[in-house]
Amino acid sequence: MADFEWVDDGARLAELVDEVRMGPAYAVDTEFHRERTYYPRLALVQVAWSGGVALVDPQAVSVAPLAGVLEGPGVAVLHAADQDLEVLDRACGAVPTSLFDTQLAAGFMGFSSPSLVTLLERVLGVRLPKGDRLSDWTRRPLTAGQQAYAAADVAHLLDLRDVIVAELDRRGRRMWAEQECTELLRRPRQPQDPDTAWWRLKEARQLRGTACRVAQAVAAWRERRAARLDILPRFVLPDLAVAAMAHRPPLDEAGLHEVRGLDRRYLRGDVTAELLAAIAAGLDLDDSALRVPVSEEVDRRFRPAVALVSAWVGQLAADLDVDPALLATRADLHAFLRGDGTARLATGWRNELVGEPVHDLVDGRAALAFDGRGGLVLEDRSHSARSHHPERE
C-alpha cells in the first residue's frame, strides 16, 4: 500500500504546489461524480511526485492553486486522461502544459484501452489493492480502504511511464505517442453547444423540416436549463418528450399535457411558459440558424474501399502490434475519404502510415491482395510490387 498524506488546508496545498512544480514529472488522478449533475462534481484529487503521494480534499480546500502545477514545465502523467482533463479544467481553470497518457501510449505497444490494473500487472508486475470503483467519493471521512485505493491510482504512474517510454523508444514510436497526447490536450472540453444538443436524439437524423427546427429549439432550451440548474438534461425533459414535440408541436398548455413522455412533474414553475416559448421559437427558426448533423457518409463509390481498407488496417495493426483504433477507425476512414482536412488520417505519422496508402488504393496506384500467408498487403501497381507492411519488409 502506497504511503500518502491527506491535504485539507490551504497552507499545505501551497507548499505541495511548490514542491511538485519543481520536478520534471508528476502524476494526477481525480475522483468525481456526474450521475445526477450537469457538471462533474469533484470529490478528490490525487497527486504523486518524487517526494510522495498526496490526496487533496476539494471539499475542505479550493484546488484552484493546483493550476500552478498544471501550468508548470513538468510532464503530467495520467491514465485515461480525457475526463480528468475536463474535471481539472473546470476545478482549476487549467490543464497540463505537457501530458503523457499511459493508456493511450500503451496502445502503441499492442494494448487496447487497458485498465490501469491490467497495465500495472502486465508492465510492472504490480497489483493494486482491491477497492470499490463505484464508491461514494463525496462521503467524509473516506475510509482507510478508499484512501488507499485512491492513492494507489497515482503511486505507480511515474514508474509506469518510464517503462512505457523505454519500450516506445525501442520500437521507434515515442513520437507517435507524444503527438497523440498533444492532440488529446487540444481536444475541446467545453459543454455541449445548446444548438447542437438535438443531435443526441436517437431520431435526429430522421427528422425533417419543421421537426428539425422545433427539436433544435426545445433541446437547446433543455440544455441551457440543465446547465443553469446543474442537473442532467433528462431531468429537465426526457428525450421521448423532445422528439414527440418535434413531430407534433403543442401550441398551448393543454397541448403540452397531451405530449407523450411529458408528465406534470416536468411542468413545474416557469417550465410551461419557457417551453412554449422555445417551441414558438423553433417554429419561427430561420433556415440560416438551423444546425443539422454533419453527415458521416462517404460517396457511394468509396464504400467498397472503406470495407477493404478496414480489413487492411486491422492487418497492419496486428503486424505492428498497435491498437487498431489508434491507426484508424471506420469514422476516420469516412472523414478522410470525404476530404475532411481535419481528419486524423490527413496529417502526421498516421497520414504517412495509413492515409497515403489509402489514397494510393482509391486512386488506382495500389491494389489490395493476399500475401499467400493469409495476410493482406497493398501492392504498388505503378512500380515494382511493394508492401506497406514495414515489419514484413
PyMOL commands that set and color helices and strands:
alter all, ss='L'
color gray80, all
select helices_A, chain A and resi 10-20+64-70+82-92+102-109+116-124+144-155+157-171+174-186+194-200+204-206+210-229+233-236+239-247+253-256+264-266+271-283+287-289+300-320+324-327+330-337+344-346+348-362+390-392
alter helices_A, ss='H'
color red, helices_A
select strands_A, chain A and resi 5-7+25-33+41-49+52-56+75-78+98-101+366-370+376-380
alter strands_A, ss='S'
color yellow, strands_A
deselect
rebuild
show_as cartoon
